[in-house]
Each structure stands twice: as structure tokens, then as C-alpha cells.
Amino acid sequence: MSVDDPEGRISFEEPGLEGLEHRAREEAGDRRGKSLLAKRLQRLKRDAGLTQEALAVKSGISRVTFARLEAGEQDPRYETLPALARGLGVSLETLLTD
């Protein structure tokens, strides 16, 4: 924002708007990524016949953490992904791709 107008009106500079647009696109992409992982976790958990609690125990994470991952509310930590794959009995590639 800048107040370059002699009458004191506030105007938005183009680079600032581009930055906001870029950030909005990144956040939308992050939400889609979380949503894809969440859907994949739901499907793989169902296919394995596991509950949230059982999968969390097999993966060595808390049930609350798994619930947040499955809901797309939390990003997984790097070390959580291989643990989830082991708990589901699938490869890391299967966990991360369709």
C-alpha cells in the first residue's frame, strides 16, 4: 500500500497485489495437497481394515495426530510419512501418489 495521492487516498501498488495473489495460490495448492493426502490416508486405512487407533499404534504416532492428518488439518512431519506407510503395509510411493 502507498499513500502517494495528494488527497491522501490509499492505493495498492501492483507488486503488493501480485504478492497477495501468489500467496493465495500457494495456500490453495497447500490445501489441495493436504486434501489429497487426507483422502489417500482414509482410503488406505479403510482398505487395510484399520481404525484410527490401530493405525496410529502400528505407525508409532498418536491417534490425535493421525486424526488431524486424515482430516487434512495438519501437515505430516518428514519422519511420519515412512511410519504411516509401514503401518499401512504399503510403500512410501503408494502413500504419496495415486
N, CA and C atoms as an extended XYZ file, in Angstrom:
294
Properties=species:S:1:pos:R:3:atomname:S:1:resname:S:1:resid:I:1 pbc="F F F"
N         0.834       -1.179        0.000 N   MET     1
C         0.000        0.000        0.000 CA  MET     1
C         0.871        1.232        0.000 C   MET     1
N         0.335        2.260       -0.589 N   SER     2
C         1.059        3.522       -0.520 CA  SER     2
C         0.065        4.664       -0.450 C   SER     2
N         0.510        5.760        0.109 N   VAL     3
C        -0.329        6.952        0.191 CA  VAL     3
C         0.382        8.036       -0.606 C   VAL     3
N         0.427        7.844       -1.924 N   ASP     4
C         1.111        8.787       -2.794 CA  ASP     4
C         0.181        9.865       -3.313 C   ASP     4
N        -1.090        9.671       -3.169 N   ASP     5
C        -2.080       10.593       -3.696 CA  ASP     5
C        -2.084       11.866       -2.852 C   ASP     5
N        -2.071       13.057       -3.492 N   PRO     6
C        -2.073       14.304       -2.734 CA  PRO     6
C        -3.313       14.462       -1.858 C   PRO     6
N        -4.399       13.780       -2.213 N   GLU     7
C        -5.615       13.882       -1.405 CA  GLU     7
C        -5.618       12.872       -0.265 C   GLU     7
N        -4.538       12.083       -0.146 N   GLY     8
C        -4.409       11.152        0.968 CA  GLY     8
C        -5.123        9.831        0.775 C   GLY     8
N        -5.585        9.558       -0.434 N   ARG     9
C        -6.250        8.278       -0.679 CA  ARG     9
C        -5.204        7.161       -0.693 C   ARG     9
N        -5.597        6.013       -0.240 N   ILE    10
C        -4.695        4.859       -0.232 CA  ILE    10
C        -4.867        4.109       -1.539 C   ILE    10
N        -3.743        3.772       -2.163 N   SER    11
C        -3.793        2.974       -3.381 CA  SER    11
C        -2.901        1.757       -3.200 C   SER    11
N        -3.252        0.687       -3.876 N   PHE    12
C        -2.451       -0.528       -3.813 CA  PHE    12
C        -1.499       -0.550       -4.988 C   PHE    12
N        -0.239       -0.810       -4.695 N   GLU    13
C         0.753       -0.920       -5.755 CA  GLU    13
C         0.662       -2.311       -6.366 C   GLU    13
N         0.926       -2.420       -7.617 N   GLU    14
C         0.828       -3.689       -8.339 CA  GLU    14
C         1.665       -4.813       -7.715 C   GLU    14
N         2.940       -4.599       -7.337 N   PRO    15
C         3.717       -5.706       -6.764 CA  PRO    15
C         3.081       -6.273       -5.503 C   PRO    15
N         2.480       -5.424       -4.693 N   GLY    16
C         1.817       -5.894       -3.477 CA  GLY    16
C         0.641       -6.792       -3.800 C   GLY    16
N        -0.121       -6.417       -4.796 N   LEU    17
C        -1.261       -7.233       -5.197 CA  LEU    17
C        -0.805       -8.556       -5.780 C   LEU    17
N         0.255       -8.535       -6.571 N   GLU    18
C         0.780       -9.775       -7.127 CA  GLU    18
C         1.234      -10.704       -6.009 C   GLU    18
N         1.838      -10.144       -4.992 N   GLY    19
C         2.283      -10.954       -3.862 CA  GLY    19
C         1.116      -11.613       -3.149 C   GLY    19
N         0.034      -10.871       -2.972 N   LEU    20
C        -1.150      -11.443       -2.330 CA  LEU    20
C        -1.756      -12.544       -3.191 C   LEU    20
N        -1.805      -12.313       -4.493 N   GLU    21
C        -2.354      -13.310       -5.404 CA  GLU    21
C        -1.500      -14.582       -5.372 C   GLU    21
N        -0.174      -14.414       -5.387 N   HIS    22
C         0.741      -15.556       -5.346 CA  HIS    22
C         0.545      -16.346       -4.049 C   HIS    22
N         0.437      -15.641       -2.948 N   ARG    23
C         0.256      -16.306       -1.650 CA  ARG    23
C        -1.059      -17.069       -1.609 C   ARG    23
N        -2.115      -16.476       -2.149 N   ALA    24
C        -3.412      -17.148       -2.177 CA  ALA    24
C        -3.343      -18.422       -3.007 C   ALA    24
N        -2.630      -18.359       -4.141 N   ARG    25
C        -2.482      -19.557       -4.972 CA  ARG    25
C        -1.686      -20.637       -4.254 C   ARG    25
N        -0.618      -20.250       -3.545 N   GLU    26
C         0.186      -21.218       -2.801 CA  GLU    26
C        -0.648      -21.894       -1.722 C   GLU    26
N        -1.436      -21.086       -0.990 N   GLU    27
C        -2.258      -21.647        0.077 CA  GLU    27
C        -3.318      -22.583       -0.489 C   GLU    27
N        -3.893      -22.233       -1.628 N   ALA    28
C        -4.876      -23.106       -2.265 CA  ALA    28
C        -4.212      -24.414       -2.673 C   ALA    28
N        -3.002      -24.339       -3.198 N   GLY    29
C        -2.256      -25.542       -3.559 CA  GLY    29
C        -1.956      -26.395       -2.343 C   GLY    29
N        -1.602      -25.759       -1.224 N   ASP    30
C        -1.335      -26.494        0.008 CA  ASP    30
C        -2.586      -27.227        0.465 C   ASP    30
N        -3.741      -26.556        0.394 N   ARG    31
C        -4.987      -27.192        0.810 CA  ARG    31
C        -5.294      -28.390       -0.077 C   ARG    31
N        -5.064      -28.263       -1.386 N   ARG    32
C        -5.317      -29.390       -2.288 CA  ARG    32
C        -4.393      -30.550       -1.947 C   ARG    32
N        -3.118      -30.252       -1.666 N   GLY    33
C        -2.170      -31.300       -1.301 CA  GLY    33
C        -2.573      -32.014       -0.024 C   GLY    33
N        -2.989      -31.249        0.967 N   LYS    34
C        -3.434      -31.839        2.221 CA  LYS    34
C        -4.671      -32.693        1.981 C   LYS    34
N        -5.562      -32.179        1.163 N   SER    35
C        -6.787      -32.900        0.877 CA  SER    35
C        -6.482      -34.226        0.187 C   SER    35
N        -5.543      -34.212       -0.759 N   LEU    36
C        -5.180      -35.449       -1.455 CA  LEU    36
C        -4.579      -36.469       -0.500 C   LEU    36
N        -3.667      -36.037        0.359 N   LEU    37
C        -3.076      -36.952        1.321 CA  LEU    37
C        -4.139      -37.459        2.284 C   LEU    37
N        -5.006      -36.587        2.740 N   ALA    38
C        -6.063      -36.986        3.669 CA  ALA    38
C        -6.965      -38.045        3.033 C   ALA    38
N        -7.359      -37.827        1.793 N   LYS    39
C        -8.212      -38.810        1.102 CA  LYS    39
C        -7.482      -40.133        0.920 C   LYS    39
N        -6.194      -40.058        0.581 N   ARG    40
C        -5.400      -41.265        0.409 CA  ARG    40
C        -5.289      -42.027        1.730 C   ARG    40
N        -5.055      -41.305        2.825 N   LEU    41
C        -4.982      -41.952        4.140 CA  LEU    41
C        -6.298      -42.628        4.489 C   LEU    41
N        -7.397      -41.947        4.226 N   GLN    42
C        -8.711      -42.535        4.507 CA  GLN    42
C        -8.915      -43.819        3.714 C   GLN    42
N        -8.586      -43.775        2.424 N   ARG    43
C        -8.785      -44.937        1.555 CA  ARG    43
C        -7.886      -46.099        1.975 C   ARG    43
N        -6.609      -45.809        2.205 N   LEU    44
C        -5.669      -46.868        2.573 CA  LEU    44
C        -6.004      -47.466        3.938 C   LEU    44
N        -6.433      -46.637        4.856 N   LYS    45
C        -6.831      -47.131        6.194 CA  LYS    45
C        -8.042      -48.055        6.064 C   LYS    45
N        -9.009      -47.628        5.275 N   ARG    46
C       -10.215      -48.441        5.049 CA  ARG    46
C        -9.848      -49.766        4.366 C   ARG    46
N        -9.008      -49.687        3.317 N   ASP    47
C        -8.594      -50.896        2.591 CA  ASP    47
C        -7.849      -51.877        3.489 C   ASP    47
N        -7.105      -51.347        4.456 N   ALA    48
C        -6.352      -52.202        5.380 CA  ALA    48
C        -7.233      -52.718        6.519 C   ALA    48
N        -8.460      -52.192        6.607 N   GLY    49
C        -9.377      -52.614        7.668 CA  GLY    49
C        -8.945      -52.160        9.046 C   GLY    49
N        -8.322      -50.992        9.118 N   LEU    50
C        -7.807      -50.476       10.380 CA  LEU    50
C        -8.624      -49.305       10.893 C   LEU    50
N        -8.668      -49.153       12.200 N   THR    51
C        -9.243      -47.966       12.818 CA  THR    51
C        -8.142      -46.906       12.932 C   THR    51
N        -8.537      -45.701       13.266 N   GLN    52
C        -7.532      -44.646       13.502 CA  GLN    52
C        -6.575      -45.080       14.598 C   GLN    52
N        -7.114      -45.617       15.670 N   GLU    53
C        -6.290      -46.018       16.812 CA  GLU    53
C        -5.311      -47.123       16.418 C   GLU    53
N        -5.795      -48.145       15.711 N   ALA    54
C        -4.931      -49.256       15.317 CA  ALA    54
C        -3.813      -48.793       14.388 C   ALA    54
N        -4.153      -47.950       13.432 N   LEU    55
C        -3.130      -47.461       12.506 CA  LEU    55
C        -2.131      -46.557       13.220 C   LEU    55
N        -2.620      -45.737       14.127 N   ALA    56
C        -1.720      -44.867       14.890 CA  ALA    56
C        -0.727      -45.702       15.692 C   ALA    56
N        -1.203      -46.752       16.337 N   VAL    57
C        -0.323      -47.624       17.127 CA  VAL    57
C         0.691      -48.300       16.212 C   VAL    57
N         0.231      -48.862       15.095 N   LYS    58
C         1.145      -49.538       14.169 CA  LYS    58
C         2.187      -48.580       13.597 C   LYS    58
N         1.817      -47.296       13.472 N   SER    59
C         2.711      -46.291       12.893 CA  SER    59
C         3.572      -45.589       13.932 C   SER    59
N         3.236      -45.769       15.206 N   GLY    60
C         4.003      -45.123       16.269 CA  GLY    60
C         3.710      -43.634       16.417 C   GLY    60
N         2.494      -43.233       16.067 N   ILE    61
C         2.084      -41.836       16.261 CA  ILE    61
C         0.825      -41.819       17.115 C   ILE    61
N         0.449      -40.652       17.605 N   SER    62
C        -0.758      -40.577       18.425 CA  SER    62
C        -1.999      -40.624       17.538 C   SER    62
N        -3.103      -41.080       18.131 N   ARG    63
C        -4.358      -41.121       17.392 CA  ARG    63
C        -4.795      -39.713       16.992 C   ARG    63
N        -4.560      -38.749       17.861 N   VAL    64
C        -4.940      -37.360       17.573 CA  VAL    64
C        -4.168      -36.841       16.365 C   VAL    64
N        -2.876      -37.137       16.320 N   THR    65
C        -2.065      -36.721       15.165 CA  THR    65
C        -2.608      -37.358       13.894 C   THR    65
N        -2.888      -38.663       13.950 N   PHE    66
C        -3.411      -39.316       12.754 CA  PHE    66
C        -4.763      -38.716       12.358 C   PHE    66
N        -5.617      -38.449       13.314 N   ALA    67
C        -6.930      -37.864       13.012 CA  ALA    67
C        -6.763      -36.520       12.308 C   ALA    67
N        -5.823      -35.721       12.759 N   ARG    68
C        -5.581      -34.417       12.127 CA  ARG    68
C        -5.026      -34.579       10.711 C   ARG    68
N        -4.145      -35.556       10.514 N   LEU    69
C        -3.613      -35.815        9.174 CA  LEU    69
C        -4.725      -36.285        8.247 C   LEU    69
N        -5.548      -37.187        8.742 N   GLU    70
C        -6.632      -37.752        7.937 CA  GLU    70
C        -7.683      -36.699        7.596 C   GLU    70
N        -7.836      -35.717        8.455 N   ALA    71
C        -8.787      -34.629        8.208 CA  ALA    71
C        -8.172      -33.508        7.370 C   ALA    71
N        -6.864      -33.580        7.115 N   GLY    72
C        -6.188      -32.539        6.357 CA  GLY    72
C        -5.936      -31.285        7.164 C   GLY    72
N        -5.959      -31.410        8.475 N   GLU    73
C        -5.777      -30.255        9.367 CA  GLU    73
C        -4.327      -30.033        9.772 C   GLU    73
N        -3.474      -30.986        9.466 N   GLN    74
C        -2.078      -30.909        9.910 CA  GLN    74
C        -1.175      -31.452        8.814 C   GLN    74
N        -0.023      -30.833        8.661 N   ASP    75
C         0.996      -31.336        7.743 CA  ASP    75
C         1.774      -32.436        8.452 C   ASP    75
N         2.089      -33.517        7.736 N   PRO    76
C         2.880      -34.571        8.377 CA  PRO    76
C         4.335      -34.148        8.522 C   PRO    76
N         4.960      -34.597        9.584 N   ARG    77
C         6.392      -34.406        9.736 CA  ARG    77
C         7.075      -35.376        8.788 C   ARG    77
N         8.283      -35.054        8.397 N   TYR    78
C         9.016      -35.880        7.444 CA  TYR    78
C         9.077      -37.343        7.887 C   TYR    78
N         9.397      -37.568        9.152 N   GLU    79
C         9.544      -38.936        9.639 CA  GLU    79
C         8.217      -39.666        9.811 C   GLU    79
N         7.110      -38.935        9.778 N   THR    80
C         5.796      -39.551        9.931 CA  THR    80
C         5.369      -40.304        8.675 C   THR    80
N         5.780      -39.819        7.507 N   LEU    81
C         5.350      -40.446        6.258 CA  LEU    81
C         5.815      -41.899        6.130 C   LEU    81
N         7.106      -42.207        6.332 N   PRO    82
C         7.506      -43.612        6.264 CA  PRO    82
C         6.834      -44.466        7.350 C   PRO    82
N         6.616      -43.881        8.517 N   ALA    83
C         5.958      -44.616        9.603 CA  ALA    83
C         4.525      -44.974        9.203 C   ALA    83
N         3.829      -44.045        8.577 N   LEU    84
C         2.467      -44.326        8.115 CA  LEU    84
C         2.463      -45.401        7.041 C   LEU    84
N         3.402      -45.313        6.121 N   ALA    85
C         3.489      -46.323        5.056 CA  ALA    85
C         3.707      -47.713        5.669 C   ALA    85
N         4.610      -47.812        6.642 N   ARG    86
C         4.850      -49.112        7.305 CA  ARG    86
C         3.585      -49.590        8.017 C   ARG    86
N         2.927      -48.684        8.714 N   GLY    87
C         1.709      -49.046        9.441 CA  GLY    87
C         0.595      -49.517        8.513 C   GLY    87
N         0.557      -48.946        7.322 N   LEU    88
C        -0.450      -49.343        6.338 CA  LEU    88
C        -0.022      -50.560        5.517 C   LEU    88
N         1.257      -50.908        5.592 N   GLY    89
C         1.770      -52.025        4.818 CA  GLY    89
C         1.891      -51.714        3.339 C   GLY    89
N         2.205      -50.437        3.031 N   VAL    90
C         2.369      -50.016        1.636 CA  VAL    90
C         3.712      -49.307        1.493 C   VAL    90
N         4.112      -49.103        0.258 N   SER    91
C         5.346      -48.356        0.017 CA  SER    91
C         5.089      -46.859        0.233 C   SER    91
N         6.159      -46.144        0.438 N   LEU    92
C         6.055      -44.694        0.562 CA  LEU    92
C         5.498      -44.102       -0.730 C   LEU    92
N         5.908      -44.667       -1.846 N   GLU    93
C         5.394      -44.208       -3.141 CA  GLU    93
C         3.878      -44.371       -3.235 C   GLU    93
N         3.362      -45.493       -2.780 N   THR    94
C         1.915      -45.720       -2.791 CA  THR    94
C         1.207      -44.710       -1.907 C   THR    94
N         1.803      -44.420       -0.757 N   LEU    95
C         1.198      -43.447        0.162 CA  LEU    95
C         1.127      -42.055       -0.457 C   LEU    95
N         2.143      -41.694       -1.232 N   LEU    96
C         2.234      -40.321       -1.719 CA  LEU    96
C         1.707      -40.098       -3.139 C   LEU    96
N         1.399      -41.163       -3.851 N   THR    97
C         0.901      -41.000       -5.213 CA  THR    97
C        -0.370      -41.801       -5.409 C   THR    97
N        -1.098      -41.455       -6.445 N   ASP    98
C        -2.330      -42.202       -6.755 CA  ASP    98
C        -2.027      -43.455       -7.523 C   ASP    98
